[in-house]
């Protein structure tokens, strides 16, 4: 495969990945809005970034693989065909992940540790741990036990 074909494949491959990744991101955000989920937007962003990275890696790998084709045109078309098949699988996996997150948040509600300000961090620095439950009117335990 010549340099021109290589550049054409890379440009088309990256363009396909960016378009599909944006469809996942925008469609996933709209899909998660209907669930009233608290962390849905951040999950869609993470899934979208993972999709972009994995798909761009596939494009890079496909660009250097020798497929044993005779002409430049068949080399580009066969690489694009493989890329489209891989993108379809990756798209399906990304949408499955987003769908499962949405279903879990509808079923179980948003994460109880997540607040408008962010995840609770207790004084020891363990992020995401539950606050110790206290009865109404119960005071905090003193940091140091009383002397004597």
Residue pairs with C-beta under 8 A, 6 or more apart in sequence:
1 9
1 69
1 72
1 75
1 76
2 72
4 72
5 72
5 73
5 75
5 76
6 63
8 76
9 62
9 63
9 75
9 76
9 79
9 80
10 59
10 63
12 76
12 80
13 59
13 62
13 63
13 79
13 80
13 83
14 56
14 59
16 80
16 83
16 84
16 87
17 52
17 55
17 56
17 59
17 87
18 52
20 51
20 55
20 87
20 91
21 48
21 51
21 52
21 55
23 91
24 44
24 47
24 48
24 51
24 91
24 94
24 95
24 98
25 44
25 45
25 48
28 44
28 47
28 48
28 94
28 95
28 98
29 40
29 41
29 44
31 44
31 98
31 99
31 102
32 40
32 41
32 43
32 44
32 98
32 101
32 102
33 40
35 102
35 105
35 106
36 106
37 101
37 102
37 105
37 106
37 110
38 105
38 110
38 111
38 114
39 101
39 105
39 110
39 111
39 114
40 101
40 102
40 105
43 97
43 98
43 101
44 98
47 94
47 97
47 98
48 94
50 94
51 90
51 91
51 94
54 90
55 86
55 87
55 90
58 83
58 86
58 87
58 90
59 83
62 79
62 82
62 83
63 79
65 79
67 75
67 78
67 79
69 75
69 78
111 119
112 130
113 119
113 120
113 128
113 129
113 130
119 127
119 128
120 127
120 128
120 129
120 131
121 127
121 128
122 129
122 131
134 140
